[in-house]
């Protein structure tokens, strides 16, 4: 019986690195497939928000399309067609900027 006990102890007693290798591998995969791309998207979005200027055509997170009329610290006033309605939205609600190239290719 003691012989079987020794075999069982030797079989289960791996090194600490071998036990943590799968956990480290999973963390590495999550970092490169989920976290890193999200950080890149966030940086690109922050850069886009810092480059906004009056006259840019933008789309908000709610789907409103309009032209920037004025910019304040944390809010933007949009002119929304067809009645040239002026709406004040948060700077963070801007999802994309429509460039003139995109407008001409769509026509």
Secondary structure, DSSP 8 states (H G I E B T S, - for coil): -HHHHHHHHHHH---HHHHHHHHHHHHHHHIIIIIHHHHHHHHHHHHHHHT--TT-EEEETT--EEEEEEE-SSEEEEEETTTTEEEEEEGGGEEEEE-HHHHHHH-
